[in-house]
Structure formats: structure tokens, C-alpha cells
Amino acid sequence: MLQALIFDVDGTLADTERDGHRIAFNQAFAAAGLPWNWTDSQYAKLLAIAGGKERIRFYRNQEPPDFRPEGAFAGDLTAFIAQLHASKNQYYSHLMAAGKIPARPGVRRLLQEARQQGIRLAIATTSSPENVMTLLTTALAPDSPDWFEVIAAGDIVPAKKPAPDIYHYVLQKMQLQPDACLVIEDSQQGLQAATQAGLKTVVTVNGYTRDQDFAKAALVLDHLGEPDLPFRAIAGNIDAATYFDIALARTLHAKLAPCF
């Protein structure tokens, strides 16, 4: 029996990457006096690296010139990256607080229906806890963090997606087996993390992820849909459904074998 839905955040609850995180990274770079500017196409490639601090380090190591921090952070690249990422998070919070990034279609409706029907909710993301809270309270509702039994975010586990650690953490905290849950993700990395933890996964693609490999997903959609905004099924069986609701979640969950 389906007992819980576990959600990724960036790209899943809201399309945060292109007009949120990417813009905030560039604002932080400019404020730090760095000659870096991540274009849309560059950022699409950088998303293969999970985690904002990890993304900065990867870019610094790959792109000339080989930048080395000076001043207070001289010789301490890790501290510099942490400070740069903290600055980025502040810019991201400003964007979110200004209402620039709404929830994706069907997200709020599905969450509310799950709560009404006693389906437990959790979050599993590589995004920082601060960013998650900002997104939830601005894109969903001020009290929306309370909707989730577990919010697993950021560096709470040592290995980020595509490692399954964040999902193992959520399952342990909720004291649930994988076959009691359904995951909502948006990327190949997220799908890999969930399926390695034995979790059945629905993928809602976005502009950065639509061409990725989702062969192991239970269902692939362009979004969760609304009664007046039907989804498009990219892969998987939806019968006559036009939007993703708890009835479809239960039907899909019942048909699927565990992903071990």
C-alpha cells in the first residue's frame, strides 16, 4: 500500500534552475569580483554536478584561468567556495521572496490531496536547507514546511545524488520500506539515486532534463498536470488520466515491482 510521497525540490517542485539558481550564482560571482558568468548552455552542463559548492569547485578546476582565492581566503579554497555559495544563497532567497519562481503545475494540488488522504510527505534534495525553506514558503504556502514529515537537504548525508544516501536517510527517518513509497524527481541523477534505494519513481522533466535517460522511471511526464492543464505522458502507462493525482499514484504503485 502506498504510504508516502517523497519529493525532490529543484526542477521538481519548481523550475528553479534557469531563472533562480543560475542567476543567483552569476550575481554572487559579480559581487565577489569574479569574471565568471554561467550561460544557460553552460549551466545545463554543470547540472551534471550535484550540489552548488561542488559545482563551483568543478567549474574552477575546469575553466581557465585557474583562480586562486586571495585576501582573507588565501590558501583556503574550501572556505572561499563556502562563502561564495552562501552569498549565492542570499541572492537566490531574494529572487524567491520576490515571487519570481512559482510552483510547477500540479504540485500544490497533489500535496494538498496527499495530506487530505493521509499520505505522508517528505523531501529529499541536494539543495541547501535554507533554499528549500525559502522555496516552500514563497512558492507553496507560509506553513508548507510543516506539511513534510522529513526535509532532508544539503549536506545532511556525505554523498549527494546520484548516490542513494539521501533516500536511505529519508526512509530511515520515516521508518518505511522502499515499497511503501513513490518518489517524484526531475533528473537522471535523481532517478538513479531513488532507484538505487529501491524506490519507484515518477519523473517530471524540465527544460534542462527532458533529453536525459529515464528508462528506469515508472512514469515520465512533462509536468504533474491540472484538471484544466493536462500533462503529456512521455513514457509509461497512464490509462485515461490527464493529471497526476493520488488515485493514479496508487494505481501506478500497485502495478510496479520494487526497484532493487
N, C-alpha and C positions, 0 to 999 in steps of 0.2 A: 504494500500500500504506500502511495506517495505521502510522505510526511513533511518534506521540506523542499524549498526552492533556494538555491544558492546563486547569487548574482556576482558577476564581475562588475566593475564600475566604468572605467574609461572606455568609451566606444560602445558600451552595452546599456548602461542607464542613460547616458547622454553622449552625444557626439563631441567629446571634449578635446580631441587631439588637435585637429587642424586649427580651429579658431580659439582654442583655450591654451593648452599646454605649449604648443609651438610658439604662439605669440608671446606667452609669458617667458619662455626661455630666451627669446630674442630681446625682450625688454631687460631681462636680467643681464644678458651679455653686454648690452649697450651701457647699462648703468655701471658695470664693472670696467668699462673701457676696453672691452674685448672686440676685436674686428671679426666677430662671428655673427652670421645671420643664417638661420636654418630655413631654407626654402621649403615649399610644400613637397617637392620631389625628394629633397634630402631627408626631410623628416620621415617620409614614408619608409625610407630605407633604415633610418635609425630606430624605428619602432621594432625592428627585429631584436634590439637590445632591451631587455626588460628592466625597468627601473630608471628613474630620472638621473640619479647620481651615476649609475653605471653607463647611461647614455652619454653623459658629459665626458666621462673618463675615456670611453671608447672613441669619441669624436676627437678629443685632444690627442690621443695616441695615433690616430689615423690621418688627421688633416695637418698639412704644413701651414704655418710654421709650428715647430714643436714648442708650444707655450710652456713657460715655467713661471709659477707664481712668485711675486716679489713682495716686498714690504712685510706686513705682519704675518703673511703666509709663506714667506720664503722657505723653500725646502720642505714644505708640508702640503703636498698636493691634495691629500685626502681632506684636510681641514678646509682648504680653499674650495674644493668641489662641494663640500657640505654647506659652506657659506653661500656659494653661488646658487645651489639648489634651494636653500632656504629663501633667498631673495626671489627666485623664480616662483616659489610657492606663494609669496606675498602678492606678486603681480597677478598670479592665477586667481587668488582669492578676490582681488579687486574686480577682475573680469566676471567672475561668478556672481559676486554681490551686485554687479550692475545688471544682472539678468541676461547676459549675453548668450548663455547656453542652456536651452530648455531640455527637459527630459525627452527621450526618444518616444515615438508613437507607441502607445500601449503599455508603457512601463508603469505609470501611476495606476492605471486601471487594473493591471494584473496584480500589483502589490496590494491594492485595496481589496480585491476579490480574494486573494490568498488569506489575508487577515480575517475577512468575514467568514471564511470556510475553515479556519483553524489550521491552515498550512503554515508551518514555521518558516522563518526567513533568516537568511544570513548573507554576508558579503565576504568575498574572497578576492583580494586585489593586491597588486604591487604598488598602487598609488599610496601616497602618504596619508596617515590618519587625518591630518588637518585638511587636505584636499578633499577627502571623502566627506567629511562633515560639512564643508562648505558647499559641495555639490548637492548633498542630500537636502540641506536646509533651504537652499535657493531654488533648486530645480524641482523638488518634490513638495515638501512642506516643512515648516519650522520644527515640528515634532517627529519628522520622519526617521531620525536616527533611532528612536525608540521602537520603531516597527521591527527592527532587526535584533534577533536574539544574540547573534555574534557578528561583530565587524572586525574581520581580520585584514589588516592593511599594512603596507610599508615593510619595515624591517622586522616584523614580528617573527618571521622564520628566516633562517640564514640563506636558503636557496630560493630564488624567485622563479616565477613561471619562465620556461616550460617545466621546471621541476614541480612535482605534485605536492610539495611540503605545505603550501598554504591551504590546500584542500584537506590534507590529513589533519591539519590543525583544527579546521572548522568541524570536521567530523568528530574529532576527539572532544571538542568543547561542547558539541551538541549531543554527544553520546548516541550517535546514529551510525548505522551501517550504510555503505555507499548505495545499496539497492533501495534505500528508503528516500533517496533524494533525486532531484533533477537540477542540473546546472544550466544557467543562461550565460553564454560567452559571446565574444565577437571576433576572436582571432585564433589563428592556428596555434600560437603559443598557449593561449588559454585552454583551447580544446585539448592539446597534448597534456597539459597539467591535470586537467579534470579526468581524462580517460585513464591516465596512469594511476590515478587514485581510485579507479573503478567506478567512476561516476558517469551516468548517462547525460549527454549534453545537447542542448539546443543552441544553435549559433544564429545570431542576428548580425549580418555583415554590415560594414560601413564602407565609406569610400576608400579607406586605406587597406581593407582586408578582403574585399569582395573577390579577389582573384587567388586567394590562398587555398591550400588543400584542406578540405573539410570532410574527407572520405569517412572518417570515424564518427562524425556527428550523427545524432539520431534524427535531426531535422535542421535544415538550413533555410533561413528566411531573410528577406530584405529588412524587415522590422517586425515587431510583435503585432502590429495592426490595431485598428479600432473598428467598431461597428460601421462607421462611415468612411473608413480608410483601410480597405482590405490589404493584407500582406501579399507578397509574392513568394511562393514556395520555390526555392532554388533546388532543393534536394530533400527527399523524404515524403512520406505519405501523410496528408492532412485530411483525407476524406473530403467532406464538404465544408470544412471550416474556412472562414475568411479572416479570422483574427485569433490570436493565441490567448486562450483562457484556461481556467483550472480544469474544465471538462476535457479539453484537448490535452493538457498536461497529464492528466490521469490516464487517458486512453493511450497516449504515447508511452508513458512509463510502464503500463501494464503489458505492452507488447514487446518490450525490449528486454534482452538478456543483459546481465551485468557486464561491465566493460573490463573485466580482468584479463 
